[in-house]
């Protein structure tokens, strides 16, 4: 009997330790809204990844990522229980929700796609990608138990960037500083620039605080394109930029070269 009572007390105390009070809660400071450029991502994919279909020549969503003060990424929920005092929806529950929500799933496939999804497992790979984004960033966002809202916000934001490719103003010999000035002239707030190893624009991240855009604390997001005078390219994009020739093999693989 005594052992049973001790066990019950231990379980209760363990449960209490997982409850984050308002005093213990570590407030989020802002969000990074990351848009990716498909041709750059497919020309030089991460190890073990490849694009099995030709990417659209437009910006699509990579993620909505909460940040702490001083531009510190918020760790996943499992590593930082102080990010919310609300029990987050689990990754598996999010997958089931998206399976049932046909309209939202179709929007995500269009505007927030897994660029490296296999053609034979397109839906499964996309669901895994969204599950990963949720577990890494959504559970510690302002929407920990509202995954539908977490995914809807970036989808709605994308409409504000319909002219982004043109507004970047790429020319024959564009420098990073030129692109940043072009955006400033078009009334964009300063973003964070991310390039691949070949100085091709891979991602552009815009910062939001209390749902309002502001200048990102650090515009440098990669080892390349990290000075205003650095060259920057937009594959298969506007102006002179790299022409990309896509050839697809019969087994779904692709071979990409610059021409």
FINU-552965 format. One line per field, with one value per atom (N, C-alpha, C): z, y, x; residue number from 1; atom name; residue in three letters. Coordinates in steps of 0.1 Angstrom, whole numbers. Each point is the difference from the previous one (the first is absolute). Example, Ala and Ser with C-alpha at 12.3 -4.5 7.8 and 13.67 -1.06 7.14 Angstrom:
// residues 2
up (78_0_0_-7_0_8)
north (-57_12_12_11_11_11)
east (132_-9_9_-4_9_-8)
n (1_1_1_2_2_2)
atom (N_CA_C_N_CA_C)
res (ALA_ALA_ALA_SER_SER_SER)
END
This chain:
// residues 259
up (0_0_0_8_1_-13_-7_-12_-11_0_-9_2_12_3_-5_2_-4_-15_-7_-15_-5_6_-4_2_11_3_-10_-4_-9_-14_-4_-13_0_10_1_-1_8_0_-14_-7_-13_-10_2_-8_2_13_3_-5_-1_-5_-14_-8_-14_-3_10_-2_1_-10_-1_5_10_5_-9_2_-8_3_13_4_-6_-3_-6_-15_-6_-14_-6_-10_-7_-13_0_-11_-14_-10_-14_-3_-8_-4_-14_-10_-13_-8_-13_-9_-12_-6_-13_-10_-10_-11_-11_-3_-9_-14_-10_-14_-7_-8_-7_-15_-7_-14_-6_-6_-4_-9_-11_-8_7_10_7_9_6_9_-8_-12_-8_-7_-3_-6_9_13_10_12_0_11_11_12_12_-3_7_-2_1_-9_1_-6_-4_-6_-15_-7_-14_-3_-11_-5_-11_2_-11_-9_1_-9_-2_-11_-2_10_8_9_-7_6_-6_2_-10_1_8_13_9_14_9_14_6_8_8_15_8_15_4_9_7_14_7_13_7_12_9_13_4_11_11_12_11_5_4_5_14_8_12_-2_10_0_-6_-6_-6_-11_-7_-12_3_12_4_-4_-8_-4_13_0_11_-3_10_-3_-1_-5_0_14_1_13_9_-5_8_7_-5_5_8_0_6_4_12_5_5_0_5_-11_-12_-12_1_7_0_13_5_12_-4_-14_-5_-6_3_-5_-16_-7_-15_-6_-11_-8_-5_0_-4_-15_-4_-15_-7_7_-7_-1_10_-1_-11_-3_-11_-13_-1_-13_-2_10_-2_-3_6_-3_-15_-5_-13_-11_4_-9_-2_10_-1_-6_2_-5_-15_-9_-14_-6_3_-5_5_13_5_-5_-1_-5_-15_-8_-14_0_8_1_4_10_5_-11_-8_-10_-11_-2_-10_4_12_5_11_6_11_-3_-12_-4_6_1_2_-13_-3_-14_-3_10_-2_2_-1_1_-12_3_-11_-7_-13_-8_4_3_4_14_8_14_3_-9_1_12_2_12_13_1_12_3_-10_3_4_-6_4_14_4_13_10_-3_9_1_-11_0_9_-1_8_15_2_14_6_-8_5_3_-8_2_13_1_12_13_0_12_3_-10_2_4_-6_2_4_-4_3_14_6_14_10_-4_8_-6_-8_-5_8_-5_7_-2_-8_-3_3_13_3_-1_2_0_-12_-9_-11_-13_-4_-12_-13_-1_-12_-1_11_-1_-3_6_-3_-15_-7_-14_-8_5_-8_-1_11_0_-11_-2_-11_-13_-2_-13_-4_10_-2_-3_7_-1_-14_-7_-13_-10_1_-9_-1_11_1_-8_-4_-7_-14_-7_-13_-10_3_-10_5_10_6_-10_-9_-10_-8_-5_-8_9_12_9_5_-1_3_-10_-12_-10_-5_-1_-5_-14_-1_-13_-3_-11_-4_10_8_10_13_5_13_12_9_13_11_11_11_4_1_4_-10_-13_-9_2_3_3_12_11_12_-2_-8_-4_-8_-9_-9_9_10_9_8_5_8_-8_-13_-8_-3_1_-1_13_10_14_7_-3_8_12_11_11_-4_7_-3_3_-10_3_4_2_2_-13_-6_-12_2_-7_1_-14_-3_-13_2_-12_0_-2_-2_-1_-13_-10_-12_-1_12_0_-6_-1_-5_11_-1_10_3_12_4_8_10_8_3_2_5_11_12_12_5_2_4_15_8_14_4_9_5_15_5_15_2_8_3_-14_-9_-13_-9_4_-9_-4_-13_-5_6_2_4_-5_1_-5_7_-7_7_8_12_7_-7_-8_-7_-14_-10_-14_-6_7_-6_6_-9_4_-5_-7_-6_-1_-3_-1_-14_-9_-13_0_-9_-1_14_6_14_1_-11_0_-11_2_-10_-14_-1_-14_-6_7_-5_-12_-9_-12_5_-6_3_-13_-2_-12_3_-10_1_-11_2_-11_-7_-13_-8_4_4_4_-9_5_-8_-6_-11_-5_-6_3_-7_6_12_9_-6_8_-5_-8_-12_-7_5_3_6_-10_-3_-9_8_0_8_-10_3_-7_10_-3_10_-6_9_-4_1_-6_0_14_9_14_9_-5_9_5_-2_4_-9_4_-9_-1_-12_-2_-3_7_-1_-4_-10_-3_-3_1_-4_-15_-7_-15_-3)
north (-12_12_13_0_11_3_-11_1_6_-4_5_15_5_14_8_-6_7_1_-10_0_10_1_10_14_3_13_3_-9_2_3_-7_3_14_4_13_11_-2_10_1_-11_0_8_-2_7_15_4_14_6_-7_6_3_-6_3_12_5_12_13_8_12_11_7_12_12_10_12_7_-2_6_-8_-13_-8_1_5_0_10_-5_8_6_13_6_0_-3_1_15_3_14_3_-9_3_-13_1_-12_3_-10_0_-7_7_-6_-3_-13_-4_-4_6_-3_-6_-11_-7_1_0_1_-14_-6_-14_-3_8_-4_-1_9_0_-13_-3_-11_-13_-1_-12_-1_11_-1_-6_4_-5_-4_-12_-4_-5_-2_-5_-15_-5_-14_-9_-10_-10_5_12_6_2_0_4_4_8_4_-9_-6_-10_7_12_8_14_6_14_10_7_9_12_6_12_12_9_11_11_-2_9_-3_9_-2_-8_-10_-8_1_-5_2_-12_4_-10_-2_12_-2_13_-1_12_-4_7_-4_10_-4_9_2_12_4_6_-2_7_13_7_13_-3_11_-1_-10_-3_-8_-15_-5_-13_-10_-10_-9_-7_-1_-7_-15_-7_-15_-7_-12_-8_-2_-2_-1_-10_-11_-11_5_10_5_13_6_13_0_-5_0_14_10_13_9_-6_8_2_-8_1_-6_5_-6_-7_-3_-7_-14_-10_-13_0_-2_1_-13_3_-12_-8_-13_-8_-1_-4_0_-10_-12_-10_6_7_6_10_8_9_-7_-11_-8_-4_-5_-5_12_12_11_5_0_4_-10_-13_-10_2_5_2_14_9_14_1_-5_0_13_11_13_6_-2_6_-9_-12_-9_4_3_3_14_9_13_-2_-9_-2_-7_-9_-7_10_10_10_11_5_12_-3_-12_-4_-14_-3_-13_-5_-13_-7_-1_8_0_-13_-8_-13_-12_3_-12_-9_-13_-10_0_-1_0_-11_-12_-12_1_9_2_15_7_14_5_-6_4_-4_-12_-5_9_3_8_14_6_13_0_-10_-1_-1_-7_-1_13_7_14_9_1_9_-5_-13_-5_5_-1_4_15_9_14_3_-8_2_-3_-12_-4_9_5_9_14_5_14_3_-8_3_-3_-10_-3_11_7_11_14_0_13_6_10_5_-8_-11_-9_-14_-3_-14_-10_4_-9_3_9_4_-1_-13_-2_6_0_5_15_7_14_2_-9_1_-1_-9_-2_10_6_9_14_4_13_2_-10_2_-1_-8_-1_14_7_13_10_-1_10_0_-12_-2_10_3_9_14_3_13_1_-12_-1_-5_2_-4_6_12_8_0_-9_0_-2_-10_-2_12_7_12_11_1_11_-2_-12_-2_7_2_8_-6_-13_-6_5_3_4_-8_3_-8_-3_10_-1_5_-6_5_-4_10_-2_-1_-6_-1_13_10_14_6_-3_4_-5_-13_-7_6_2_6_14_8_14_-1_-9_-2_-2_-9_-4_12_8_12_10_1_10_-4_-13_-6_-1_6_0_-13_-9_-12_3_-7_1_-9_3_-7_-15_-9_-15_-6_-13_-7_-8_1_-6_-13_-10_-14_-4_-3_-5_-15_-7_-13_2_-10_1_7_2_6_15_5_14_2_-10_1_1_10_2_-12_-5_-13_3_9_4_15_6_14_0_5_-1_14_1_13_-2_11_0_7_-6_5_0_11_2_5_-7_3_2_-9_0_12_7_11_-2_3_-2_10_-4_9_-4_8_-4_-12_-10_-11_4_-5_4_-4_-10_-4_-4_8_-3_-12_-3_-11_-14_-9_-13_-12_3_-11_5_-10_3_7_-2_8_11_9_12_8_0_6_14_6_14_8_13_7_-1_-2_0_-14_-10_-14_-1_-9_-3_-8_2_-8_-3_-12_-5_-6_1_-6_-10_-13_-10_0_0_0_10_12_11_11_12_12_5_8_6_-10_1_-8_-14_-2_-11_-13_-9_-14_-6_-5_-8_-14_-7_-13_-10_-11_-10_-12_-4_-12_-12_-11_-12_-11_-7_-10_-14_-9_-14_-7_-12_-8_-5_-1_-5_12_12_11_8_-4_8_12_10_11_4_5_4_15_8_15_6_9_6_15_8_14_1_8_1_15)
east (8_-8_9_10_9_7_4_7_-9_-13_-9_-2_-1_-2_12_12_12_1_-5_0_-10_-11_-10_5_6_6_11_8_11_-6_-10_-7_-6_-6_-6_10_11_11_6_1_6_-9_-13_-9_0_2_0_13_11_12_0_-10_-1_-9_-6_-9_8_0_8_-9_4_-7_3_-9_3_13_4_13_12_-2_11_0_-11_-1_10_7_10_-7_-2_-8_7_-7_6_2_10_2_-5_2_-5_1_-5_0_8_6_6_-9_-4_-8_8_4_10_-7_4_-4_12_-2_11_-2_11_0_3_-10_1_12_3_11_13_3_13_0_-12_0_2_-4_1_13_6_14_10_-1_10_-8_-6_-8_9_-6_7_5_10_4_-12_-1_-10_-13_-1_-13_1_-11_0_-15_-1_-13_-4_-11_-5_-9_-2_-9_6_-3_5_-7_8_-6_-6_-11_-5_9_0_9_-8_-1_-6_4_-3_3_-11_4_-10_5_-9_3_9_10_8_-5_-3_-4_-3_-6_-3_7_11_8_1_-4_0_15_3_13_-1_10_2_7_2_8_14_6_13_1_-12_0_5_-5_3_-12_2_-11_-6_-13_-6_2_5_2_-13_0_-13_-6_-13_-7_7_4_5_13_7_12_-2_-12_-2_-15_-3_-13_-5_9_-3_-6_-1_-5_-15_-7_-15_-5_-11_-7_-12_-1_-12_6_-8_4_-1_11_-1_-6_-6_-5_11_-1_11_2_12_3_-10_-2_-9_-14_-5_-13_-1_11_0_-1_7_0_-15_-7_-13_-10_3_-8_1_13_2_-5_0_-6_-14_-7_-15_-3_9_-3_5_-8_4_4_-8_3_13_3_12_12_-2_11_4_-10_3_7_-4_7_15_2_13_9_-6_8_4_-9_3_10_-2_7_11_-1_9_5_6_3_13_1_13_6_10_6_7_3_7_-9_-13_-9_1_0_0_-13_0_-12_-10_6_-8_-6_6_-5_-2_-5_-1_-8_-12_-8_7_5_7_12_8_12_-3_-11_-4_-6_-7_-6_12_10_12_7_1_6_-8_-13_-8_0_0_1_14_10_13_0_-5_-1_-8_-11_-9_8_7_7_12_7_11_-4_-11_-3_-14_-10_-14_-4_6_-4_5_10_5_-3_-11_-5_-11_-7_-11_-13_2_-11_2_5_4_-11_-12_-12_-9_5_-9_8_4_8_-6_-13_-7_4_0_4_15_8_14_3_-7_3_-7_-12_-7_7_7_6_10_10_10_-7_-10_-7_-6_-6_-6_10_12_10_6_0_7_-6_-13_-6_6_7_7_13_4_13_-1_-12_-2_9_5_9_14_4_13_11_-2_11_3_-10_2_6_-5_5_14_5_15_9_-5_7_13_1_13_4_13_5_13_7_11_10_4_11_-5_-11_-5_9_0_7_-11_4_-10_-5_9_-4_-10_1_-10_-14_0_-13_-7_8_-5_-6_7_-4_-13_0_-12_-13_2_-11_-4_10_-3_-8_4_-8_-14_-2_-14_-7_5_-6_-1_10_1_9_-2_9_13_11_12_-1_2_-2_14_0_12_2_12_4_7_-4_6_4_12_4_6_0_7_15_7_15_4_-9_3_-5_-3_-5_-13_-8_-13_-10_-9_-10_-8_1_-7_-13_2_-12_1_-11_-1_-10_5_-8_-4_-13_-6_-4_2_-2_-13_-7_-13_0_-5_-2_-14_-7_-14_-8_3_-6_3_10_5_14_3_14_9_13_10_14_10_13_6_4_6_12_3_11_13_1_12_-4_5_-4_8_11_9_-5_-3_-5_8_11_8_15_9_14_3_-9_1_-10_2_-9_0_11_0_6_2_5_-8_-2_-7_6_13_6_1_-5_0_-9_4_-9_-12_-11_-12_-7_-5_-7_-14_-8_-13_-2_2_-1_-14_1_-13_-9_5_-8_0_-1_-2_14_-1_12_10_13_10_1_-6_4_1_6_3_-11_2_-10_2_-10_1_-7_8_-5_-3_-13_-4_-2_6_-2_-4_-11_-5_2_6_2_-13_-1_-12_-4_10_-3_-4_-2_-4_11_13_11_2_7_2_15_4_13_0_7_-2_14_0_13_-3_10_-1_3_-8_3_2)
n (1_1_1_2_2_2_3_3_3_4_4_4_5_5_5_6_6_6_7_7_7_8_8_8_9_9_9_10_10_10_11_11_11_12_12_12_13_13_13_14_14_14_15_15_15_16_16_16_17_17_17_18_18_18_19_19_19_20_20_20_21_21_21_22_22_22_23_23_23_24_24_24_25_25_25_26_26_26_27_27_27_28_28_28_29_29_29_30_30_30_31_31_31_32_32_32_33_33_33_34_34_34_35_35_35_36_36_36_37_37_37_38_38_38_39_39_39_40_40_40_41_41_41_42_42_42_43_43_43_44_44_44_45_45_45_46_46_46_47_47_47_48_48_48_49_49_49_50_50_50_51_51_51_52_52_52_53_53_53_54_54_54_55_55_55_56_56_56_57_57_57_58_58_58_59_59_59_60_60_60_61_61_61_62_62_62_63_63_63_64_64_64_65_65_65_66_66_66_67_67_67_68_68_68_69_69_69_70_70_70_71_71_71_72_72_72_73_73_73_74_74_74_75_75_75_76_76_76_77_77_77_78_78_78_79_79_79_80_80_80_81_81_81_82_82_82_83_83_83_84_84_84_85_85_85_86_86_86_87_87_87_88_88_88_89_89_89_90_90_90_91_91_91_92_92_92_93_93_93_94_94_94_95_95_95_96_96_96_97_97_97_98_98_98_99_99_99_100_100_100_101_101_101_102_102_102_103_103_103_104_104_104_105_105_105_106_106_106_107_107_107_108_108_108_109_109_109_110_110_110_111_111_111_112_112_112_113_113_113_114_114_114_115_115_115_116_116_116_117_117_117_118_118_118_119_119_119_120_120_120_121_121_121_122_122_122_123_123_123_124_124_124_125_125_125_126_126_126_127_127_127_128_128_128_129_129_129_130_130_130_131_131_131_132_132_132_133_133_133_134_134_134_135_135_135_136_136_136_137_137_137_138_138_138_139_139_139_140_140_140_141_141_141_142_142_142_143_143_143_144_144_144_145_145_145_146_146_146_147_147_147_148_148_148_149_149_149_150_150_150_151_151_151_152_152_152_153_153_153_154_154_154_155_155_155_156_156_156_157_157_157_158_158_158_159_159_159_160_160_160_161_161_161_162_162_162_163_163_163_164_164_164_165_165_165_166_166_166_167_167_167_168_168_168_169_169_169_170_170_170_171_171_171_172_172_172_173_173_173_174_174_174_175_175_175_176_176_176_177_177_177_178_178_178_179_179_179_180_180_180_181_181_181_182_182_182_183_183_183_184_184_184_185_185_185_186_186_186_187_187_187_188_188_188_189_189_189_190_190_190_191_191_191_192_192_192_193_193_193_194_194_194_195_195_195_196_196_196_197_197_197_198_198_198_199_199_199_200_200_200_201_201_201_202_202_202_203_203_203_204_204_204_205_205_205_206_206_206_207_207_207_208_208_208_209_209_209_210_210_210_211_211_211_212_212_212_213_213_213_214_214_214_215_215_215_216_216_216_217_217_217_218_218_218_219_219_219_220_220_220_221_221_221_222_222_222_223_223_223_224_224_224_225_225_225_226_226_226_227_227_227_228_228_228_229_229_229_230_230_230_231_231_231_232_232_232_233_233_233_234_234_234_235_235_235_236_236_236_237_237_237_238_238_238_239_239_239_240_240_240_241_241_241_242_242_242_243_243_243_244_244_244_245_245_245_246_246_246_247_247_247_248_248_248_249_249_249_250_250_250_251_251_251_252_252_252_253_253_253_254_254_254_255_255_255_256_256_256_257_257_257_258_258_258_259_259_259)
atom (N_CA_C_N_CA_C_N_CA_C_N_CA_C_N_CA_C_N_CA_C_N_CA_C_N_CA_C_N_CA_C_N_CA_C_N_CA_C_N_CA_C_N_CA_C_N_CA_C_N_CA_C_N_CA_C_N_CA_C_N_CA_C_N_CA_C_N_CA_C_N_CA_C_N_CA_C_N_CA_C_N_CA_C_N_CA_C_N_CA_C_N_CA_C_N_CA_C_N_CA_C_N_CA_C_N_CA_C_N_CA_C_N_CA_C_N_CA_C_N_CA_C_N_CA_C_N_CA_C_N_CA_C_N_CA_C_N_CA_C_N_CA_C_N_CA_C_N_CA_C_N_CA_C_N_CA_C_N_CA_C_N_CA_C_N_CA_C_N_CA_C_N_CA_C_N_CA_C_N_CA_C_N_CA_C_N_CA_C_N_CA_C_N_CA_C_N_CA_C_N_CA_C_N_CA_C_N_CA_C_N_CA_C_N_CA_C_N_CA_C_N_CA_C_N_CA_C_N_CA_C_N_CA_C_N_CA_C_N_CA_C_N_CA_C_N_CA_C_N_CA_C_N_CA_C_N_CA_C_N_CA_C_N_CA_C_N_CA_C_N_CA_C_N_CA_C_N_CA_C_N_CA_C_N_CA_C_N_CA_C_N_CA_C_N_CA_C_N_CA_C_N_CA_C_N_CA_C_N_CA_C_N_CA_C_N_CA_C_N_CA_C_N_CA_C_N_CA_C_N_CA_C_N_CA_C_N_CA_C_N_CA_C_N_CA_C_N_CA_C_N_CA_C_N_CA_C_N_CA_C_N_CA_C_N_CA_C_N_CA_C_N_CA_C_N_CA_C_N_CA_C_N_CA_C_N_CA_C_N_CA_C_N_CA_C_N_CA_C_N_CA_C_N_CA_C_N_CA_C_N_CA_C_N_CA_C_N_CA_C_N_CA_C_N_CA_C_N_CA_C_N_CA_C_N_CA_C_N_CA_C_N_CA_C_N_CA_C_N_CA_C_N_CA_C_N_CA_C_N_CA_C_N_CA_C_N_CA_C_N_CA_C_N_CA_C_N_CA_C_N_CA_C_N_CA_C_N_CA_C_N_CA_C_N_CA_C_N_CA_C_N_CA_C_N_CA_C_N_CA_C_N_CA_C_N_CA_C_N_CA_C_N_CA_C_N_CA_C_N_CA_C_N_CA_C_N_CA_C_N_CA_C_N_CA_C_N_CA_C_N_CA_C_N_CA_C_N_CA_C_N_CA_C_N_CA_C_N_CA_C_N_CA_C_N_CA_C_N_CA_C_N_CA_C_N_CA_C_N_CA_C_N_CA_C_N_CA_C_N_CA_C_N_CA_C_N_CA_C_N_CA_C_N_CA_C_N_CA_C_N_CA_C_N_CA_C_N_CA_C_N_CA_C_N_CA_C_N_CA_C_N_CA_C_N_CA_C_N_CA_C_N_CA_C_N_CA_C_N_CA_C_N_CA_C_N_CA_C_N_CA_C_N_CA_C_N_CA_C_N_CA_C_N_CA_C_N_CA_C_N_CA_C_N_CA_C_N_CA_C_N_CA_C_N_CA_C_N_CA_C_N_CA_C_N_CA_C_N_CA_C_N_CA_C_N_CA_C_N_CA_C_N_CA_C_N_CA_C_N_CA_C_N_CA_C_N_CA_C_N_CA_C_N_CA_C_N_CA_C_N_CA_C_N_CA_C_N_CA_C_N_CA_C_N_CA_C_N_CA_C_N_CA_C_N_CA_C_N_CA_C_N_CA_C_N_CA_C_N_CA_C_N_CA_C_N_CA_C_N_CA_C_N_CA_C_N_CA_C_N_CA_C_N_CA_C_N_CA_C_N_CA_C_N_CA_C_N_CA_C_N_CA_C_N_CA_C_N_CA_C_N_CA_C_N_CA_C_N_CA_C_N_CA_C_N_CA_C_N_CA_C_N_CA_C_N_CA_C_N_CA_C_N_CA_C_N_CA_C_N_CA_C_N_CA_C_N_CA_C_N_CA_C_N_CA_C)
res (UNK_UNK_UNK_UNK_UNK_UNK_UNK_UNK_UNK_UNK_UNK_UNK_UNK_UNK_UNK_UNK_UNK_UNK_UNK_UNK_UNK_UNK_UNK_UNK_UNK_UNK_UNK_UNK_UNK_UNK_UNK_UNK_UNK_UNK_UNK_UNK_UNK_UNK_UNK_UNK_UNK_UNK_UNK_UNK_UNK_UNK_UNK_UNK_UNK_UNK_UNK_UNK_UNK_UNK_UNK_UNK_UNK_UNK_UNK_UNK_UNK_UNK_UNK_UNK_UNK_UNK_UNK_UNK_UNK_UNK_UNK_UNK_UNK_UNK_UNK_UNK_UNK_UNK_UNK_UNK_UNK_UNK_UNK_UNK_UNK_UNK_UNK_UNK_UNK_UNK_UNK_UNK_UNK_UNK_UNK_UNK_UNK_UNK_UNK_UNK_UNK_UNK_UNK_UNK_UNK_UNK_UNK_UNK_UNK_UNK_UNK_UNK_UNK_UNK_UNK_UNK_UNK_UNK_UNK_UNK_UNK_UNK_UNK_UNK_UNK_UNK_UNK_UNK_UNK_UNK_UNK_UNK_UNK_UNK_UNK_UNK_UNK_UNK_UNK_UNK_UNK_UNK_UNK_UNK_UNK_UNK_UNK_UNK_UNK_UNK_UNK_UNK_UNK_UNK_UNK_UNK_UNK_UNK_UNK_UNK_UNK_UNK_UNK_UNK_UNK_UNK_UNK_UNK_UNK_UNK_UNK_UNK_UNK_UNK_UNK_UNK_UNK_UNK_UNK_UNK_UNK_UNK_UNK_UNK_UNK_UNK_UNK_UNK_UNK_UNK_UNK_UNK_UNK_UNK_UNK_UNK_UNK_UNK_UNK_UNK_UNK_UNK_UNK_UNK_UNK_UNK_UNK_UNK_UNK_UNK_UNK_UNK_UNK_UNK_UNK_UNK_UNK_UNK_UNK_UNK_UNK_UNK_UNK_UNK_UNK_UNK_UNK_UNK_UNK_UNK_UNK_UNK_UNK_UNK_UNK_UNK_UNK_UNK_UNK_UNK_UNK_UNK_UNK_UNK_UNK_UNK_UNK_UNK_UNK_UNK_UNK_UNK_UNK_UNK_UNK_UNK_UNK_UNK_UNK_UNK_UNK_UNK_UNK_UNK_UNK_UNK_UNK_UNK_UNK_UNK_UNK_UNK_UNK_UNK_UNK_UNK_UNK_UNK_UNK_UNK_UNK_UNK_UNK_UNK_UNK_UNK_UNK_UNK_UNK_UNK_UNK_UNK_UNK_UNK_UNK_UNK_UNK_UNK_UNK_UNK_UNK_UNK_UNK_UNK_UNK_UNK_UNK_UNK_UNK_UNK_UNK_UNK_UNK_UNK_UNK_UNK_UNK_UNK_UNK_UNK_UNK_UNK_UNK_UNK_UNK_UNK_UNK_UNK_UNK_UNK_UNK_UNK_UNK_UNK_UNK_UNK_UNK_UNK_UNK_UNK_UNK_UNK_UNK_UNK_UNK_UNK_UNK_UNK_UNK_UNK_UNK_UNK_UNK_UNK_UNK_UNK_UNK_UNK_UNK_UNK_UNK_UNK_UNK_UNK_UNK_UNK_UNK_UNK_UNK_UNK_UNK_UNK_UNK_UNK_UNK_UNK_UNK_UNK_UNK_UNK_UNK_UNK_UNK_UNK_UNK_UNK_UNK_UNK_UNK_UNK_UNK_UNK_UNK_UNK_UNK_UNK_UNK_UNK_UNK_UNK_UNK_UNK_UNK_UNK_UNK_UNK_UNK_UNK_UNK_UNK_UNK_UNK_UNK_UNK_UNK_UNK_UNK_UNK_UNK_UNK_UNK_UNK_UNK_UNK_UNK_UNK_UNK_UNK_UNK_UNK_UNK_UNK_UNK_UNK_UNK_UNK_UNK_UNK_UNK_UNK_UNK_UNK_UNK_UNK_UNK_UNK_UNK_UNK_UNK_UNK_UNK_UNK_UNK_UNK_UNK_UNK_UNK_UNK_UNK_UNK_UNK_UNK_UNK_UNK_UNK_UNK_UNK_UNK_UNK_UNK_UNK_UNK_UNK_UNK_UNK_UNK_UNK_UNK_UNK_UNK_UNK_UNK_UNK_UNK_UNK_UNK_UNK_UNK_UNK_UNK_UNK_UNK_UNK_UNK_UNK_UNK_UNK_UNK_UNK_UNK_UNK_UNK_UNK_UNK_UNK_UNK_UNK_UNK_UNK_UNK_UNK_UNK_UNK_UNK_UNK_UNK_UNK_UNK_UNK_UNK_UNK_UNK_UNK_UNK_UNK_UNK_UNK_UNK_UNK_UNK_UNK_UNK_UNK_UNK_UNK_UNK_UNK_UNK_UNK_UNK_UNK_UNK_UNK_UNK_UNK_UNK_UNK_UNK_UNK_UNK_UNK_UNK_UNK_UNK_UNK_UNK_UNK_UNK_UNK_UNK_UNK_UNK_UNK_UNK_UNK_UNK_UNK_UNK_UNK_UNK_UNK_UNK_UNK_UNK_UNK_UNK_UNK_UNK_UNK_UNK_UNK_UNK_UNK_UNK_UNK_UNK_UNK_UNK_UNK_UNK_UNK_UNK_UNK_UNK_UNK_UNK_UNK_UNK_UNK_UNK_UNK_UNK_UNK_UNK_UNK_UNK_UNK_UNK_UNK_UNK_UNK_UNK_UNK_UNK_UNK_UNK_UNK_UNK_UNK_UNK_UNK_UNK_UNK_UNK_UNK_UNK_UNK_UNK_UNK_UNK_UNK_UNK_UNK_UNK_UNK_UNK_UNK_UNK_UNK_UNK_UNK_UNK_UNK_UNK_UNK_UNK_UNK_UNK_UNK_UNK_UNK_UNK_UNK_UNK_UNK_UNK_UNK_UNK_UNK_UNK_UNK_UNK_UNK_UNK_UNK_UNK_UNK_UNK_UNK_UNK_UNK_UNK_UNK_UNK_UNK_UNK_UNK_UNK_UNK_UNK_UNK_UNK_UNK_UNK_UNK_UNK_UNK_UNK_UNK_UNK_UNK_UNK_UNK_UNK_UNK_UNK_UNK_UNK_UNK_UNK_UNK_UNK_UNK_UNK_UNK_UNK_UNK_UNK_UNK_UNK_UNK_UNK_UNK_UNK_UNK_UNK_UNK_UNK_UNK_UNK_UNK_UNK_UNK_UNK_UNK_UNK_UNK_UNK_UNK_UNK_UNK_UNK_UNK_UNK_UNK_UNK_UNK_UNK_UNK_UNK_UNK_UNK_UNK_UNK_UNK_UNK_UNK_UNK_UNK_UNK_UNK_UNK_UNK_UNK_UNK_UNK_UNK_UNK_UNK_UNK_UNK_UNK_UNK_UNK_UNK_UNK_UNK_UNK_UNK_UNK_UNK_UNK_UNK_UNK_UNK_UNK_UNK)
END
